[in-house]
């Protein structure tokens, strides 16, 4: 019997600035999935955005501040996939 893949729940973004467009995120080994206030969901992978950028996104997500600005400034179109 095949094992079902483990689903990692999304974490609510702390939004310490109170102005973020990011609502939640999910961190996995090689990517981060971001859900925006517009209900759009994007996957940013090491391959699409670069390993260092994904690491920075993970750090900002955990810190709860600066993630939306970082994406908007540096990675707006560098997502691997948009999820409907």
Residue pairs with C-beta under 8 A, 6 or more apart in sequence:
8 26
8 27
8 28
9 26
10 24
10 25
10 26
10 33
10 35
11 24
11 25
11 26
11 27
11 61
12 23
12 24
13 20
13 22
13 23
13 24
13 25
13 61
13 64
13 67
14 63
14 64
14 65
15 22
15 64
15 65
16 63
16 64
16 65
17 65
17 66
19 68
20 37
20 65
20 67
20 68
20 69
21 36
21 37
21 38
21 68
21 72
22 34
22 35
22 36
22 37
22 61
22 67
22 68
22 71
23 35
23 36
23 37
24 34
24 35
25 32
25 33
25 34
25 35
25 61
25 67
26 32
26 33
27 58
27 61
27 62
30 45
30 46
30 47
30 54
31 43
31 44
31 45
31 46
31 54
31 80
32 43
32 44
32 54
32 57
32 58
32 61
33 41
33 42
33 43
33 44
33 83
34 41
34 42
34 44
34 57
34 61
34 67
34 71
35 41
36 42
36 68
40 82
41 82
41 83
41 84
42 79
42 81
42 82
42 83
43 79
43 80
43 81
43 82
43 83
44 53
44 54
44 57
44 71
44 75
44 78
44 79
44 80
45 54
45 80
46 54
47 80
48 78
48 79
48 80
49 57
49 75
49 78
49 79
49 80
50 78
53 74
53 75
53 78
56 70
57 67
57 70
57 71
57 75
60 66
60 67
60 70
61 67
